[in-house]
Structure formats: structure tokens, C-alpha cells
Amino acid sequence: MANVGNQLPTQAVSKPSSGKHGNVLPLWGNEKTMNLNPMILTNVLSSPYFKVQLYELKTYHEVVDEIYFKVTHIEPWEKGSRKTAGQTGMCGGVRGVGTGGIVSTAFCLLYKLFTLKLTRKQVMGLITHTDSPYIRALGFMYIRYTQPPTDLLDWYNDFLDDEEELDVKAGGGCVMTIGEMLRSFLTKLEWFSTLFPRIPVPVQKAIDQQMKARPRKVVQKEPEEEADVTEAGRQGERRRSRTPRRTPSPKRSPKRSRSRSHHRERDRRGPSFDRELERERDRQRKERDGRDRDRERERGERERRRSRSADRIRERKRSRSGSRERRSERREKERDAGEDRGRKKDRDHHKERGAERERSRDRKSRAENDERRHKEDRDRHREDRKAKRSSRSRSRERRHKSGAEEKARKRDRSQSRERERERDGERSHKRSRSKERSRHQRDSSNEQSKHGERRRSQSTE
């Protein structure tokens, strides 16, 4: 995945005219991401250093002071936080799209400068700063990321032969001059493990032609001075030389001055640029003086506060010594009173315990009496129940016996009645049989009489 600035079309921006420029600085490319690599931007936004410490910095000068104290290289990642050994081609670690690592303070502060929306004057103050080469390096990198490609050579042209040295690699080991760094910005797309915004091909060709046609400045080193020359003589020789000798260490002490002679470049730059540089240096001196005054005032206020606090502490100690004696007397009185209260409490407690014991004894005796009464009542109740049960059983036996006798009597009565009924039935049956017989005899006698009469009548006929 390539740089964000490479995917976006070039925005139409107004090219700054030669001579006196306006203070408003146009932005090129993406106005939200500063054309940074997405992985670097993500790590910057999620970095505790950016979210917590840099969030408290609100002004341009505070950010510049933070760069002076915290930046030691201008790589995007800290040393040892990304493992890219053995990766080639389109690997994520090589192209800067992997999981990332610990983002450097330099790129956090670079994006912090972008959030402040720097003006042209502030950017000029960065690239001409005299306290630290890393302040200047971040200013040039800010220009590389945010300015139109057609304006890059105009910004860098006056500094391509700058001989101030700095170590750009995390952990050290890659010392280069400002001029060499700017030539790398213009001719190479990669910067350690990230990519700069792409420069259009026609603009890149024009830059390459101008870089080739530009004569490279050859720096002649001064011969080493003899050991018996005093330190004042050395400083005078350094002031008189046009190309001052610099130490290879990139860190500068805040007391060291960075006044560099630009006699060779005055004719080429013109008077307007020199005036602007002088103004910027005067402004920076005034700011330093103002800061020194503020620091002195703060120190004076701190000393006054300390003296006042010391007086207050002495008064407090005196008052505390008197109050300690009073407190000791009060504590002794309170102890005596507490002992008396404790004794009274013990007496009352013993009394209450005796009364409580007597009450518990009375309760126990009452409970025993209640239990005895309850047992006696239960025994009486059981005996009454037994007597009632026995009386009920006796009455039931009596009732059962009387009922059995009555049933037997009833059975005897019913049996006698049935016998009588049977006898009556037999008698009635016999009577009915005798009646039938008599009727039959009557009928037969009547038939015989009729038959005899018929025979008689026939005989007569």
C-alpha cells in the first residue's frame, strides 16, 4: 500500500510569487493526513506521547522547545521496534504497511506542527533556527510533505550547500549535512522505511536537470591548529573562516551560538532574503530574552514563595510547640476522665451482669415450673382421654349387644311371620283345590244330567 498522497490527485494551489510572499501557507494533497503513510499516521494518532503530552502543547513555540529537547533522529520508527530483516519485494514490513512499531517523537511532533497550520513566517523560523539542526530538519520535512512539488526547489535552493551536520538514523550511525538531506528529499522517494509524496514526472525531470547543472560546493577542511594556540585564538580563527568547522555530534548545547557566515551566498540570495533572515534572528533573540525574563520572574516568585513558606513553617512550628503542650495536658485529663469512665462502666457492667444473672435464674425457674405444669396437664389430659375412650368402648359394646339382641328378635319375628304366611298359603291352596274339585264335580254332574235328559228326549221322540 503506497503513500496516501500518491493516491490523491494534485490539488490546484497558488504558487507563491517571487519576492514578498503572503503569510498564508497553502497546503498540497490531503489536508487531513498530511500525505503521511497510513500506518505511520495510525501509530501517531494512537501514540500516548501524541495523545497525552503533545495535546497539552498549544503554541508554536512550545512545540519548537519540545523538538529541541526530545528529537534525536528523524526516522519514522524508533530503533528495534520494527523487524524488517530478510523481507524484500512487496512485503508489508518493507513497504511500510505492516503492523508498524513504536513511532518516533520526530514524526509525532511533525504531525503536531501540521495540526497548528503553520504560516510562512513560522516555517521560515523553523528552517532558519539556530538552536538545533533537528528543528530545521523537521521544518524541511514539513515542506516536503505539505508543499506543492513545483515549489520544493524554491524552498530548498538556498540550503542545498548547508554544511550543518545531524544524525538522521535512530540509534546513530548516519551523519549527513542539511544539504545532503535536502538533495535526498528531492531525488529519492523513500526515506528509511516510509515514502514521501510522489513528485509528478515532468517536475521530477526539471528538478533532476537543475540538480545536475548545479555545481556541488567543495568544502576544504582547515588544517589542524597547533596545540600551543590558546582557546581565544582558535575562536578568532573560527570567526574569520568562511566555512566554520563543526563537531560531528548532532546534539547542541542550548548555550552554543549558531551564527554562520553567508558571505558567499549573499550575492546569490539577494538582499530581501538576508533581511528576512536578520528579522527572524532578531525575533528569535527577543523571544529568548523574553523567555529568560519570564524564567527570572518565575524564579523570583518561587524564592519569595519559599521564603514565605519558610516563615509560615516557623510560625507553625512555634504554634505547634505550644499546641503540643496543651494537647498533652488535654490528653492527660482525657486519660484520667477516660479511666474514671472505664471504672464506672466496669461497675455498672458488673451490676448489670449480676442483675442479668438473677433474671436468668428467675427465667429458668419459671421455665421449669411452666414445664412441670405443662407435663402435669399433659398427663391429666392423657388420662382423661383414656377414660373417655374406655367409657366410649363400653357404651359401644352395650349398644352392640342390645342391637344384636334386637336383630335376633327381629329375625325370629320375621321367620315366624314367614312361616305363618307359608302356612296360610298352603291352606289357601288346599281350599282352592277343594273348590276346584267341587266345581269339577258339579260340572260333571250337570253334564251327566244334561246328557241323560238328551237321551230321554231322544227316546221319547
Buried (B, 14 or more C-beta within 10 A) or exposed (E): BBBBBBEBEBEEBEEBEEEEBEEEBBBBBBEEBBBBBBBBBEBBEEBEBBEEBBEEBEEBBBBBBBBBEBBBBBBBBBBEEBEBEEEEEEEBBBBBBBEBBBBBBBBBBBBBBBEBEBBBBBBBBBBBBBBBBBBBBBBBBBBBBBBBBBBBBBBBBBBBBBBBBBBBBBEEEEBBBBBBBBBBBBEEBEBBBBBBBBBEEEBBEBBEEEBEEEEEEEEEEEEEEEEEEEEEEEEEBEEEEEBBEBEEEBEBEEEEEBEBEBEEBEEEBEEEBEEBBEEBBEEBEEEEEEEEEEEEEEEEEEEEEEEEEEEEEEEEEEEEEEEEEEEEEEEEEEEEEEEEEEEEEEEEEEEEEEEEEEEEEEEEEEEEEEEEEEEEEEEEEEEEEEEEEEEEEEEEEEEEEEEEEEEEEEEEEEEEEEEEEEEEEEEEEEEEEEEEEEEEEEEEEEEEEEEEEEEEEEEEE
